[in-house]
């Protein structure tokens, strides 16, 4: 999501994942806050991993900055099909 200048935005991401072949699963929740004020976005504080219930500890998610965008990427296992459902909620304050 692109952050407009003079904005603070909080992100709440919930993910549910399932590997169909084995029934392996996970529920994870991450919270992060970013600001943009006359420069590129910068994170305020650290990402909070609120809930990490997972059968496979290598499954995860992470926020990153790409230009003026905040991205969230999931990581699973190489050469493995994992079904992911991601819910994103944002709150903004703008000048």
Buried (B, 14 or more C-beta within 10 A) or exposed (E): BEBEEEBBBBBBBBBBBBBEEEEBBBEBBBBBBBBBEEEEBEBEEEBEBEEBEBEBEEBBBBBEBEEEEBEBEBEBEEEEEBEEEEEEEEEEEEE
